Amino acid sequence: NITAVHPLREDTLSKLLEKDNADYQVVESLINQKLIKSVIYKGKKFFLREYHINK
């Protein structure tokens, strides 16, 4: 999973989805499962892995 190390820009993610014939529901599912999250940085949307720390 590339987002484990590097944030993925929204346009790059869209190209990956298109290449794999997948739609945005895949991303929404990952967000709903709290496996990834989106953040805005310098006006662009990025996706990165959601880290969970067990206490």
N, CA, C and O atoms as a GROMACS GRO file, in nm:
protein
  220
    1ASN      N    1   0.085  -0.118   0.000
    1ASN     CA    2   0.000   0.000   0.000
    1ASN      C    3   0.089   0.124   0.000
    1ASN      O    4   0.157   0.151   0.099
    2ILE      N    5   0.088   0.198  -0.108
    2ILE     CA    6   0.175   0.314  -0.121
    2ILE      C    7   0.144   0.422  -0.018
    2ILE      O    8   0.234   0.495   0.022
    3THR      N    9   0.019   0.433   0.026
    3THR     CA   10  -0.016   0.537   0.123
    3THR      C   11   0.040   0.507   0.261
    3THR      O   12   0.033   0.593   0.349
    4ALA      N   13   0.095   0.388   0.284
    4ALA     CA   14   0.156   0.356   0.413
    4ALA      C   15   0.279   0.441   0.436
    4ALA      O   16   0.316   0.467   0.550
    5VAL      N   17   0.343   0.486   0.328
    5VAL     CA   18   0.467   0.563   0.341
    5VAL      C   19   0.452   0.704   0.285
    5VAL      O   20   0.504   0.800   0.343
    6HIS      N   21   0.382   0.717   0.173
    6HIS     CA   22   0.373   0.846   0.105
    6HIS      C   23   0.228   0.887   0.085
    6HIS      O   24   0.145   0.806   0.045
    7PRO      N   25   0.197   1.014   0.114
    7PRO     CA   26   0.062   1.063   0.080
    7PRO      C   27   0.042   1.053  -0.071
    7PRO      O   28   0.137   1.066  -0.148
    8LEU      N   29  -0.081   1.031  -0.111
    8LEU     CA   30  -0.114   1.016  -0.252
    8LEU      C   31  -0.205   1.131  -0.293
    8LEU      O   32  -0.313   1.149  -0.237
    9ARG      N   33  -0.161   1.210  -0.392
    9ARG     CA   34  -0.240   1.324  -0.438
    9ARG      C   35  -0.366   1.274  -0.509
    9ARG      O   36  -0.365   1.169  -0.572
   10GLU      N   37  -0.473   1.351  -0.497
   10GLU     CA   38  -0.603   1.310  -0.550
   10GLU      C   39  -0.598   1.281  -0.700
   10GLU      O   40  -0.658   1.183  -0.746
   11ASP      N   41  -0.528   1.362  -0.778
   11ASP     CA   42  -0.523   1.338  -0.922
   11ASP      C   43  -0.448   1.209  -0.955
   11ASP      O   44  -0.484   1.139  -1.049
   12THR      N   45  -0.346   1.178  -0.877
   12THR     CA   46  -0.272   1.053  -0.896
   12THR      C   47  -0.360   0.934  -0.860
   12THR      O   48  -0.359   0.833  -0.929
   13LEU      N   49  -0.434   0.947  -0.752
   13LEU     CA   50  -0.526   0.841  -0.711
   13LEU      C   51  -0.631   0.816  -0.819
   13LEU      O   52  -0.664   0.701  -0.849
   14SER      N   53  -0.683   0.922  -0.878
   14SER     CA   54  -0.783   0.909  -0.985
   14SER      C   55  -0.725   0.831  -1.103
   14SER      O   56  -0.794   0.748  -1.163
   15LYS      N   57  -0.600   0.859  -1.138
   15LYS     CA   58  -0.535   0.787  -1.249
   15LYS      C   59  -0.519   0.639  -1.215
   15LYS      O   60  -0.539   0.554  -1.302
   16LEU      N   61  -0.483   0.608  -1.091
   16LEU     CA   62  -0.470   0.468  -1.049
   16LEU      C   63  -0.604   0.395  -1.056
   16LEU      O   64  -0.611   0.281  -1.102
   17LEU      N   65  -0.709   0.463  -1.011
   17LEU     CA   66  -0.842   0.403  -1.017
   17LEU      C   67  -0.882   0.375  -1.162
   17LEU      O   68  -0.936   0.269  -1.194
   18GLU      N   69  -0.856   0.472  -1.248
   18GLU     CA   70  -0.890   0.457  -1.389
   18GLU      C   71  -0.812   0.341  -1.452
   18GLU      O   72  -0.868   0.261  -1.527
   19LYS      N   73  -0.684   0.332  -1.419
   19LYS     CA   74  -0.600   0.225  -1.473
   19LYS      C   75  -0.652   0.087  -1.431
   19LYS      O   76  -0.645  -0.008  -1.509
   20ASP      N   77  -0.704   0.078  -1.309
   20ASP     CA   78  -0.754  -0.050  -1.256
   20ASP      C   79  -0.903  -0.070  -1.281
   20ASP      O   80  -0.963  -0.165  -1.230
   21ASN      N   81  -0.963   0.019  -1.360
   21ASN     CA   82  -1.107   0.012  -1.387
   21ASN      C   83  -1.190   0.007  -1.259
   21ASN      O   84  -1.288  -0.067  -1.249
   22ALA      N   85  -1.149   0.087  -1.162
   22ALA     CA   86  -1.220   0.095  -1.034
   22ALA      C   87  -1.284   0.234  -1.024
   22ALA      O   88  -1.246   0.325  -1.098
   23ASP      N   89  -1.379   0.248  -0.935
   23ASP     CA   90  -1.439   0.380  -0.917
   23ASP      C   91  -1.412   0.433  -0.777
   23ASP      O   92  -1.350   0.366  -0.693
   24TYR      N   93  -1.458   0.554  -0.753
   24TYR     CA   94  -1.428   0.625  -0.629
   24TYR      C   95  -1.488   0.557  -0.506
   24TYR      O   96  -1.449   0.588  -0.394
   25GLN      N   97  -1.582   0.466  -0.526
   25GLN     CA   98  -1.641   0.394  -0.412
   25GLN      C   99  -1.535   0.317  -0.334
   25GLN      O  100  -1.549   0.296  -0.214
   26VAL      N  101  -1.430   0.275  -0.403
   26VAL     CA  102  -1.319   0.205  -0.336
   26VAL      C  103  -1.257   0.298  -0.232
   26VAL      O  104  -1.232   0.258  -0.118
   27VAL      N  105  -1.232   0.421  -0.271
   27VAL     CA  106  -1.172   0.520  -0.181
   27VAL      C  107  -1.267   0.550  -0.066
   27VAL      O  108  -1.226   0.554   0.050
   28GLU      N  109  -1.395   0.571  -0.097
   28GLU     CA  110  -1.494   0.599   0.007
   28GLU      C  111  -1.502   0.485   0.108
   28GLU      O  112  -1.517   0.509   0.228
   29SER      N  113  -1.493   0.363   0.061
   29SER     CA  114  -1.496   0.247   0.149
   29SER      C  115  -1.376   0.247   0.243
   29SER      O  116  -1.389   0.221   0.362
   30LEU      N  117  -1.258   0.275   0.189
   30LEU     CA  118  -1.137   0.280   0.272
   30LEU      C  119  -1.146   0.391   0.376
   30LEU      O  120  -1.101   0.374   0.490
   31ILE      N  121  -1.203   0.505   0.338
   31ILE     CA  122  -1.221   0.615   0.432
   31ILE      C  123  -1.321   0.575   0.541
   31ILE      O  124  -1.296   0.598   0.659
   32ASN      N  125  -1.432   0.515   0.501
   32ASN     CA  126  -1.534   0.472   0.598
   32ASN      C  127  -1.481   0.368   0.696
   32ASN      O  128  -1.523   0.362   0.811
   33GLN      N  129  -1.388   0.284   0.649
   33GLN     CA  130  -1.326   0.184   0.735
   33GLN      C  131  -1.212   0.242   0.819
   33GLN      O  132  -1.149   0.172   0.898
   34LYS      N  133  -1.186   0.372   0.799
   34LYS     CA  134  -1.079   0.444   0.867
   34LYS      C  135  -0.942   0.384   0.838
   34LYS      O  136  -0.854   0.381   0.925
   35LEU      N  137  -0.925   0.336   0.715
   35LEU     CA  138  -0.795   0.284   0.672
   35LEU      C  139  -0.712   0.393   0.606
   35LEU      O  140  -0.589   0.391   0.612
   36ILE      N  141  -0.780   0.489   0.544
   36ILE     CA  142  -0.712   0.607   0.490
   36ILE      C  143  -0.794   0.730   0.528
   36ILE      O  144  -0.910   0.719   0.568
   37LYS      N  145  -0.732   0.846   0.514
   37LYS     CA  146  -0.804   0.972   0.536
   37LYS      C  147  -0.757   1.071   0.432
   37LYS      O  148  -0.651   1.055   0.372
   38SER      N  149  -0.836   1.174   0.411
   38SER     CA  150  -0.797   1.280   0.318
   38SER      C  151  -0.761   1.404   0.397
   38SER      O  152  -0.820   1.434   0.501
   39VAL      N  153  -0.663   1.476   0.346
   39VAL     CA  154  -0.621   1.603   0.406
   39VAL      C  155  -0.597   1.702   0.292
   39VAL      O  156  -0.563   1.663   0.180
   40ILE      N  157  -0.614   1.829   0.324
   40ILE     CA  158  -0.583   1.935   0.228
   40ILE      C  159  -0.449   1.995   0.269
   40ILE      O  160  -0.430   2.033   0.384
   41TYR      N  161  -0.358   2.002   0.173
   41TYR     CA  162  -0.226   2.061   0.197
   41TYR      C  163  -0.193   2.152   0.080
   41TYR      O  164  -0.189   2.108  -0.035
   42LYS      N  165  -0.171   2.278   0.110
   42LYS     CA  166  -0.140   2.378   0.008
   42LYS      C  167  -0.242   2.377  -0.106
   42LYS      O  168  -0.207   2.388  -0.223
   43GLY      N  169  -0.369   2.363  -0.067
   43GLY     CA  170  -0.478   2.371  -0.163
   43GLY      C  171  -0.504   2.245  -0.244
   43GLY      O  172  -0.590   2.245  -0.331
   44LYS      N  173  -0.432   2.138  -0.215
   44LYS     CA  174  -0.452   2.012  -0.288
   44LYS      C  175  -0.493   1.903  -0.190
   44LYS      O  176  -0.451   1.903  -0.074
   45LYS      N  177  -0.576   1.810  -0.239
   45LYS     CA  178  -0.622   1.700  -0.154
   45LYS      C  179  -0.528   1.582  -0.167
   45LYS      O  180  -0.490   1.541  -0.277
   46PHE      N  181  -0.490   1.527  -0.052
   46PHE     CA  182  -0.404   1.410  -0.045
   46PHE      C  183  -0.473   1.302   0.037
   46PHE      O  184  -0.557   1.332   0.122
   47PHE      N  185  -0.437   1.178   0.010
   47PHE     CA  186  -0.487   1.065   0.087
   47PHE      C  187  -0.369   0.997   0.154
   47PHE      O  188  -0.264   0.977   0.091
   48LEU      N  189  -0.386   0.963   0.281
   48LEU     CA  190  -0.280   0.896   0.352
   48LEU      C  191  -0.337   0.792   0.446
   48LEU      O  192  -0.455   0.793   0.481
   49ARG      N  193  -0.250   0.702   0.486
   49ARG     CA  194  -0.292   0.594   0.574
   49ARG      C  195  -0.332   0.650   0.709
   49ARG      O  196  -0.268   0.741   0.761
   50GLU      N  197  -0.436   0.595   0.764
   50GLU     CA  198  -0.486   0.632   0.897
   50GLU      C  199  -0.414   0.540   0.996
   50GLU      O  200  -0.428   0.418   0.988
   51TYR      N  201  -0.339   0.597   1.088
   51TYR     CA  202  -0.266   0.517   1.187
   51TYR      C  203  -0.346   0.509   1.315
   51TYR      O  204  -0.401   0.609   1.362
   52HIS      N  205  -0.351   0.390   1.371
   52HIS     CA  206  -0.422   0.366   1.497
   52HIS      C  207  -0.321   0.316   1.599
   52HIS      O  208  -0.250   0.218   1.576
   53ILE      N  209  -0.315   0.383   1.711
   53ILE     CA  210  -0.223   0.344   1.817
   53ILE      C  211  -0.303   0.279   1.928
   53ILE      O  212  -0.393   0.341   1.986
   54ASN      N  213  -0.270   0.155   1.958
   54ASN     CA  214  -0.338   0.084   2.067
   54ASN      C  215  -0.273   0.121   2.198
   54ASN      O  216  -0.150   0.115   2.212
   55LYS      N  217  -0.354   0.157   2.295
   55LYS     CA  218  -0.301   0.194   2.428
   55LYS      C  219  -0.333   0.086   2.527
   55LYS      O  220  -0.297   0.097   2.644
   0.00000   0.00000   0.00000
